Amino acid sequence: MSTDTIEERTVNIAKYILETKSTVREAAKKFGISKSTVHKDITERLKKINLGLAKNVEEVLQENKSERHIRGGIATREKYKAQNKNSK
């Protein structure tokens, strides 16, 4: 991969996260790359490319992090709801 491609991908991921308020996991799935690559792109590379965009993305990531336990609880509830439905 050339440097231009990595920079373009980093900016595209950042814009996607801002527009959709998505998580690192969702962005990784959308772009077909690993979570660790997305994380490195938006926490390290983006600061060197566009500091303002990096700060905005960081706000979304912090919001996602603060809501993580809620999403986990919802997922667990849905899992057991589905299990109970299937066992009847």
C-alpha positions in Angstrom: 0.0 0.0 0.0 1.3 3.4 -0.8 1.3 6.3 1.7 -1.4 8.1 -0.2 -3.7 5.1 0.0 -3.2 4.8 3.8 -3.8 8.6 4.3 -7.0 8.4 2.1 -8.2 5.4 4.0 -7.6 7.1 7.3 -9.5 10.2 6.3 -12.3 8.1 4.8 -12.6 6.0 8.0 -12.7 9.2 10.1 -15.4 10.8 8.0 -17.4 7.5 8.2 -17.2 7.4 12.0 -18.2 11.1 12.2 -21.2 10.7 9.9 -22.5 7.5 11.3 -21.3 7.7 14.9 -20.1 4.2 14.4 -17.7 2.2 16.6 -14.2 1.0 15.7 -15.6 -2.5 15.2 -18.4 -1.2 12.8 -15.9 0.8 10.8 -13.5 -2.1 10.6 -16.3 -4.3 9.2 -17.4 -1.6 6.7 -13.8 -1.1 5.4 -12.8 -4.7 5.5 -9.8 -4.2 7.8 -8.9 -5.2 11.3 -10.0 -3.2 14.4 -6.4 -2.6 15.3 -5.8 -1.0 11.9 -8.8 1.3 12.3 -7.7 2.2 15.8 -4.1 2.9 14.7 -5.4 5.0 11.7 -7.7 7.2 13.8 -5.6 7.5 17.0 -2.1 7.9 15.5 -2.1 8.5 11.7 -5.1 10.9 11.6 -3.4 13.3 14.1 -0.6 13.8 11.6 -2.9 14.2 8.6 -5.7 16.4 10.1 -5.6 17.3 13.7 -9.1 19.0 13.7 -10.7 15.9 12.2 -8.8 13.7 14.7 -10.2 15.7 17.7 -13.8 15.3 16.3 -13.4 11.6 15.8 -11.9 11.3 19.3 -15.1 12.8 20.8 -17.2 10.2 19.0 -14.9 7.4 20.2 -15.1 8.7 23.8 -18.9 8.8 23.6 -18.9 5.2 22.2 -16.6 4.1 25.0 -18.9 5.6 27.6 -21.9 3.8 26.2 -20.1 0.5 25.7 -21.4 -1.1 28.9 -25.0 -0.2 27.9 -24.6 -1.8 24.4 -23.2 -4.9 26.1 -26.1 -5.2 28.4 -28.6 -4.8 25.5 -26.8 -7.5 23.5 -26.8 -9.9 26.5 -30.5 -9.3 27.0 -31.3 -10.0 23.4 -29.1 -13.1 23.5 -31.1 -14.6 26.4 -34.4 -13.4 24.9 -33.6 -15.3 21.7 -32.5 -18.4 23.7 -35.7 -18.4 25.7 -37.8 -18.0 22.6 -36.0 -21.0 20.9 -36.4 -23.2 23.9 -40.2 -22.9 24.1 
